[in-house]
């Protein structure tokens, strides 16, 4: 027996693929639509996308963005220090001024884009608060996409109900 969907119900939305979603997050754009902004302030994520309605307040980027930034900045600054100190006779006061300042600036510049990319990664795999998609544009359907990964039933509202004893 074949089942046909009614023509009035919109097709379920699909998630944006991994690299475009991470690139959108890196550029402070919504990982779903690429139009709205992810951050309201420097590292404060908006509750929802103003363009497509994707709920973003449940994300949990936690410590991954700082670890990635430390890894990147440490390798970049370490390489530059090694090259400059081995090739030139730089006075100590210049080294003690330039390298910490450059490290701080580079870390602050990279922190928000890396956090946005991590949010895009979590969105793509349906992790940590990205279990359902926003409503379809122009449609009347619920737009709840299938859950792909993450913790199923981790919030109190999602816990299975037990019968009365």
Backbone bond lengths (Angstrom), bond angles and torsions (degrees), N, CA, C in turn:
res aa  C-N    CA-C-N  psi(-1)  N-CA   C-N-CA  omega(-1)  CA-C   N-CA-C  phi
1 X - - - 1.443 - - 1.519 108.55 -
2 X 1.300 116.67 127.74 1.456 120.91 -178.36 1.512 109.83 -97.05
3 X 1.334 114.83 142.67 1.450 120.67 179.00 1.519 108.49 -114.89
4 X 1.299 116.14 131.92 1.451 121.22 179.73 1.517 109.27 -113.70
5 X 1.333 115.41 141.44 1.463 120.24 176.99 1.518 108.37 -79.65
6 X 1.292 115.93 147.51 1.461 119.20 178.39 1.520 109.27 -69.51
7 X 1.332 118.30 144.28 1.458 120.16 -177.06 1.526 113.13 -66.63
8 X 1.342 118.18 -18.73 1.460 119.38 -178.59 1.525 112.55 -79.81
9 X 1.333 118.35 -20.87 1.465 119.04 -179.02 1.525 109.49 -84.81
10 X 1.347 117.10 129.45 1.456 120.06 -178.38 1.527 110.48 -72.22
11 X 1.320 116.14 154.67 1.464 120.88 176.72 1.530 108.40 -66.20
12 X 1.328 117.52 144.01 1.458 118.47 179.59 1.525 110.70 -62.20
13 X 1.325 114.89 141.34 1.448 119.80 -179.46 1.521 109.97 -69.90
14 X 1.306 115.27 152.80 1.450 120.71 176.14 1.517 108.69 -109.22
15 X 1.316 115.05 153.38 1.457 120.25 177.35 1.524 109.77 -75.26
16 X 1.319 115.04 150.36 1.448 120.53 174.13 1.525 108.33 -66.53
17 X 1.309 117.76 145.71 1.459 121.21 -179.14 1.520 110.85 -66.83
18 X 1.315 117.24 167.07 1.467 123.59 -170.55 1.526 113.42 -59.15
19 X 1.311 118.53 -57.85 1.465 119.75 -175.24 1.529 113.45 -65.61
20 X 1.341 119.80 -43.41 1.468 117.72 175.81 1.535 113.01 -63.45
21 X 1.329 117.79 -37.03 1.465 120.20 179.43 1.526 110.50 -66.40
22 X 1.330 117.11 -42.33 1.467 120.22 178.56 1.524 111.09 -68.14
23 X 1.333 117.37 -37.94 1.465 120.46 177.74 1.529 110.57 -65.29
24 X 1.335 117.12 -41.58 1.466 120.27 176.42 1.522 110.40 -60.59
25 X 1.334 117.47 -45.05 1.458 120.62 178.46 1.515 111.54 -63.28
26 X 1.323 117.85 -40.26 1.463 122.08 178.82 1.522 110.70 -60.66
27 X 1.331 116.98 -33.92 1.464 122.28 -179.57 1.530 113.15 -92.24
28 X 1.348 117.63 15.31 1.465 123.57 179.83 1.528 111.60 63.28
29 X 1.312 116.56 37.42 1.457 122.12 176.65 1.518 109.34 -116.86
30 X 1.311 116.18 155.22 1.452 121.63 178.75 1.526 109.44 -59.77
31 X 1.345 118.68 131.30 1.458 119.53 -179.64 1.525 113.49 -67.91
32 X 1.323 117.91 -18.49 1.468 121.03 -178.76 1.525 111.65 -85.82
33 X 1.326 116.72 -54.45 1.465 119.76 -173.90 1.530 113.50 -104.40
34 X 1.319 118.02 -22.76 1.460 120.85 -179.12 1.514 114.05 77.12
35 X 1.335 117.87 7.04 1.459 121.04 -177.70 1.520 112.87 -107.09
36 X 1.327 117.42 -47.75 1.459 121.00 -178.85 1.526 111.71 -75.63
37 X 1.315 115.75 173.67 1.456 121.42 -179.67 1.525 110.29 -100.22
38 X 1.330 116.30 148.29 1.458 121.93 178.48 1.526 109.96 -84.44
39 X 1.333 117.26 -42.32 1.462 121.28 -173.04 1.519 111.88 -105.37
40 X 1.331 115.69 137.23 1.451 121.79 173.67 1.517 110.61 -90.63
41 X 1.332 115.50 -37.32 1.454 123.13 174.31 1.524 107.30 -127.09
42 X 1.318 118.26 -167.00 1.466 120.61 -171.56 1.526 112.84 -53.25
43 X 1.326 118.26 -55.66 1.464 120.78 178.47 1.521 112.72 -123.60
44 X 1.319 117.88 9.25 1.458 122.44 179.80 1.527 109.58 -87.77
45 X 1.327 115.50 116.14 1.462 121.07 -178.64 1.520 109.69 -78.49
46 X 1.326 116.41 138.33 1.467 121.28 177.94 1.529 109.71 -65.08
47 X 1.322 117.80 151.04 1.469 119.79 177.56 1.525 112.49 -63.28
48 X 1.342 117.07 -36.41 1.464 121.27 -179.72 1.524 108.60 -153.77
49 X 1.329 115.25 156.87 1.464 120.81 177.17 1.525 108.72 -70.59
50 X 1.317 116.50 133.77 1.463 119.41 -179.85 1.523 112.22 -75.54
51 X 1.325 118.34 -15.64 1.467 120.45 -179.38 1.530 112.58 -93.13
52 X 1.340 117.93 -46.97 1.466 119.27 -174.14 1.528 113.56 -114.18
53 X 1.318 119.07 -11.88 1.457 121.67 177.40 1.518 114.82 86.84
54 X 1.328 119.78 9.82 1.459 122.23 178.24 1.521 109.39 -61.41
55 X 1.322 116.49 123.70 1.462 120.85 178.72 1.521 109.03 -75.44
56 X 1.339 115.94 123.06 1.458 120.43 -176.86 1.521 113.33 -117.32
57 X 1.331 117.88 -3.62 1.455 119.16 -174.60 1.531 113.03 -72.24
58 X 1.311 119.04 -15.62 1.454 120.99 -178.85 1.514 114.05 -89.30
59 X 1.327 118.00 2.65 1.467 120.24 -177.54 1.526 110.07 -66.35
60 X 1.334 115.52 158.64 1.456 120.27 177.79 1.517 109.23 -138.82
61 X 1.321 116.87 79.83 1.463 120.79 178.93 1.525 110.47 -75.08
62 X 1.335 117.42 -28.97 1.462 125.09 176.38 1.532 113.11 47.10
63 X 1.337 117.37 -119.47 1.461 121.83 -170.95 1.518 114.46 -97.52
64 X 1.308 119.43 -5.90 1.462 119.96 -176.93 1.531 112.98 -62.54
65 X 1.347 121.20 -46.45 1.466 119.04 179.84 1.530 113.82 -58.52
66 X 1.345 120.34 -45.73 1.470 117.51 177.43 1.522 113.45 -63.11
67 X 1.326 117.98 -36.28 1.470 119.62 177.44 1.522 110.89 -62.51
68 X 1.312 117.24 -43.67 1.462 120.56 179.68 1.527 110.27 -65.19
69 X 1.339 116.92 -42.41 1.466 120.58 179.58 1.522 110.57 -63.95
70 X 1.329 117.98 -43.80 1.469 120.89 178.32 1.526 110.01 -60.45
71 X 1.322 116.55 -42.78 1.461 120.95 179.14 1.531 110.72 -60.34
72 X 1.332 117.11 -49.73 1.461 121.50 -177.82 1.529 112.35 -65.88
73 X 1.329 116.08 -49.70 1.463 120.50 -177.60 1.526 110.39 -64.83
74 X 1.325 117.16 -40.94 1.468 119.89 179.00 1.515 112.01 -60.53
75 X 1.328 117.44 -40.85 1.462 119.77 179.77 1.532 111.76 -71.99
76 X 1.313 117.51 -39.51 1.467 120.62 -179.95 1.524 110.54 -67.19
77 X 1.322 117.26 -51.42 1.468 121.18 -178.14 1.526 110.21 -66.93
78 X 1.316 117.88 -41.39 1.467 120.62 178.35 1.520 111.73 -58.60
79 X 1.323 116.42 -43.96 1.467 120.32 177.93 1.523 110.76 -62.85
80 X 1.343 117.30 -46.22 1.462 120.39 -178.99 1.526 111.77 -63.79
81 X 1.326 117.55 -42.49 1.464 120.98 178.37 1.527 109.84 -60.93
82 X 1.317 116.94 -46.24 1.458 120.95 -179.53 1.531 111.47 -61.41
83 X 1.323 117.38 -46.24 1.461 120.67 -179.60 1.527 112.58 -65.16
84 X 1.330 117.08 -45.66 1.466 120.90 -177.07 1.528 110.85 -69.37
85 X 1.309 117.74 -46.18 1.464 120.78 -177.07 1.530 112.08 -68.42
86 X 1.334 117.82 -30.84 1.463 120.30 179.12 1.532 111.93 -80.52
87 X 1.309 117.23 -27.96 1.456 120.41 -175.56 1.516 115.26 -95.34
88 X 1.321 117.63 -23.58 1.469 121.01 -174.59 1.524 109.71 -134.18
89 X 1.327 115.02 156.96 1.466 120.94 175.64 1.532 107.37 -96.23
90 X 1.320 116.17 91.64 1.457 122.64 -175.50 1.532 108.91 -95.49
91 X 1.343 117.98 131.31 1.464 119.62 177.14 1.539 110.95 -60.76
92 X 1.315 115.57 149.84 1.466 121.36 -176.63 1.526 112.26 -61.24
93 X 1.326 118.53 -39.20 1.462 120.32 -177.05 1.530 111.34 -65.41
94 X 1.331 117.40 -31.65 1.463 119.88 177.04 1.527 109.78 -70.13
95 X 1.322 116.77 -44.19 1.466 120.12 178.91 1.520 111.21 -62.69
96 X 1.329 117.19 -40.08 1.468 120.97 -178.66 1.529 112.28 -73.09
97 X 1.318 117.35 -15.63 1.456 121.11 178.20 1.534 111.41 -97.21
98 X 1.310 116.55 -47.13 1.461 121.29 -171.80 1.526 112.25 -72.19
99 X 1.328 118.94 -48.83 1.463 120.77 -172.49 1.525 113.73 -66.10
100 X 1.334 120.30 -45.38 1.479 117.62 175.81 1.526 113.17 -64.48
101 X 1.329 116.44 -39.06 1.460 119.76 179.33 1.534 110.84 -65.10
102 X 1.318 116.96 -44.10 1.462 120.85 178.27 1.531 111.27 -64.66
103 X 1.323 116.88 -37.73 1.462 121.21 177.12 1.526 111.09 -62.77
104 X 1.329 116.65 -46.43 1.465 121.19 -179.99 1.529 111.62 -62.98
105 X 1.311 117.02 -46.49 1.463 120.80 -178.43 1.528 110.91 -63.98
106 X 1.332 116.87 -45.19 1.460 120.37 -179.50 1.524 111.67 -64.12
107 X 1.331 117.29 -39.16 1.472 120.61 178.32 1.525 110.97 -65.37
108 X 1.324 117.31 -42.82 1.462 120.07 179.95 1.524 112.13 -68.47
109 X 1.319 116.98 -34.26 1.465 120.48 179.40 1.525 110.47 -69.84
110 X 1.329 118.34 -36.87 1.461 121.54 -175.86 1.527 114.66 -85.79
111 X 1.324 118.39 -19.98 1.465 120.20 -171.48 1.529 113.28 -62.60
112 X 1.321 118.57 -48.05 1.467 120.61 -179.06 1.529 112.37 -66.33
113 X 1.341 120.48 -47.35 1.463 118.56 178.51 1.529 113.43 -62.05
114 X 1.333 117.38 -37.42 1.463 119.36 179.79 1.524 110.36 -68.25
115 X 1.336 117.76 -38.45 1.465 119.81 176.94 1.523 110.29 -64.88
116 X 1.327 117.86 -39.43 1.460 120.82 176.32 1.523 111.99 -62.05
117 X 1.336 116.96 -39.73 1.465 120.29 178.02 1.524 111.14 -66.21
118 X 1.330 118.01 -37.75 1.463 121.39 177.73 1.529 109.76 -66.24
119 X 1.318 117.95 -38.49 1.467 120.86 176.31 1.525 109.98 -64.29
120 X 1.340 117.78 -39.17 1.456 121.15 175.07 1.522 112.06 -62.35
121 X 1.327 117.11 -38.72 1.466 121.77 176.75 1.526 110.83 -63.71
122 X 1.328 116.55 -45.98 1.464 120.45 179.16 1.520 111.22 -64.08
123 X 1.319 117.36 -39.08 1.471 121.06 178.46 1.525 110.24 -61.66
124 X 1.330 117.34 -45.86 1.462 121.45 -176.42 1.520 112.06 -58.70
125 X 1.323 116.97 -39.76 1.458 120.64 -177.81 1.522 113.16 -94.53
126 X 1.329 118.27 4.86 1.460 121.70 177.42 1.516 112.83 67.66
127 X 1.302 117.90 33.04 1.464 122.62 -176.40 1.528 111.25 -94.11
128 X 1.307 116.12 152.55 1.464 124.60 165.52 1.527 114.29 46.53
129 X 1.282 117.79 65.98 1.455 120.98 174.50 1.520 114.46 95.80
130 X 1.311 118.13 -3.89 1.460 120.88 179.07 1.523 110.62 -108.20
131 X 1.333 116.85 37.54 1.456 120.97 -177.63 1.515 114.22 -71.14
132 X 1.331 118.01 -26.53 1.466 119.75 -179.19 1.520 109.73 -127.72
133 X 1.309 114.34 150.71 1.457 121.51 -178.98 1.527 109.92 -89.03
134 X 1.332 117.68 161.52 1.464 119.57 177.12 1.524 110.23 -70.74
135 X 1.340 117.14 165.52 1.465 119.86 177.15 1.525 110.69 -59.16
136 X 1.342 115.21 148.37 1.467 120.00 179.69 1.517 109.31 -65.07
137 X 1.310 115.66 144.06 1.471 120.25 178.51 1.521 109.94 -70.63
138 X 1.308 116.17 128.71 1.456 120.92 176.17 1.511 114.04 75.57
139 X 1.317 118.14 1.54 1.459 120.54 -179.07 1.513 110.65 -111.54
140 X 1.304 115.72 172.78 1.448 120.32 179.85 1.512 111.87 -110.32
141 X 1.332 117.72 3.38 1.459 121.15 -177.98 1.511 111.26 -72.86
142 X 1.311 115.58 170.41 1.454 120.23 -179.81 1.505 111.91 -76.10
143 X 1.326 118.38 -30.05 1.448 121.43 176.48 1.512 113.37 71.22
144 X 1.296 118.35 20.81 1.450 118.71 179.95 1.509 108.71 -83.68
145 X 1.303 115.81 112.05 1.463 120.94 179.24 1.511 109.61 -77.61
146 X 1.297 115.97 167.80 1.448 119.01 179.86 1.516 109.67 -76.38
147 X 1.285 116.58 152.36 1.454 122.33 -179.30 1.516 108.33 -82.71
148 X 1.335 115.76 128.72 1.458 119.97 -178.70 1.519 108.48 -123.39
149 X 1.307 118.63 84.08 1.462 121.12 178.62 1.508 110.50 98.31
150 X 1.306 115.62 -173.35 1.452 120.59 -178.97 1.510 110.37 84.85
151 X 1.313 114.63 -169.39 1.455 119.24 -179.80 1.510 109.18 -98.91
152 X 1.290 117.54 114.42 1.462 121.52 178.50 1.516 108.91 -76.27
153 X 1.317 115.90 125.33 1.456 120.53 176.63 1.510 113.83 68.69
154 X 1.339 118.18 36.73 1.456 119.84 -176.73 1.525 112.52 -84.21
155 X 1.315 118.54 -23.30 1.464 120.55 179.86 1.520 109.39 -89.53
156 X 1.319 115.33 158.26 1.461 120.34 -177.06 1.533 111.34 -61.92
157 X 1.325 117.27 -35.59 1.462 120.59 -179.66 1.514 112.95 -69.59
158 X 1.324 117.05 -19.56 1.459 121.42 -178.72 1.517 112.59 -94.92
159 X 1.329 117.44 -2.70 1.469 120.66 -175.79 1.519 109.47 -67.33
160 X 1.322 116.96 143.33 1.464 118.71 178.61 1.520 110.47 -65.64
161 X 1.320 115.55 143.11 1.459 121.07 -178.62 1.522 109.28 -84.29
162 X 1.310 116.17 135.09 1.443 121.51 177.42 1.515 109.31 -98.14
163 X 1.282 116.54 145.17 1.462 120.56 179.69 1.537 111.15 -70.87
164 X 1.330 115.73 165.46 1.463 118.59 179.00 1.517 109.87 -71.73
165 X 1.340 115.98 145.36 1.464 120.07 -175.52 1.484 113.60 -83.54
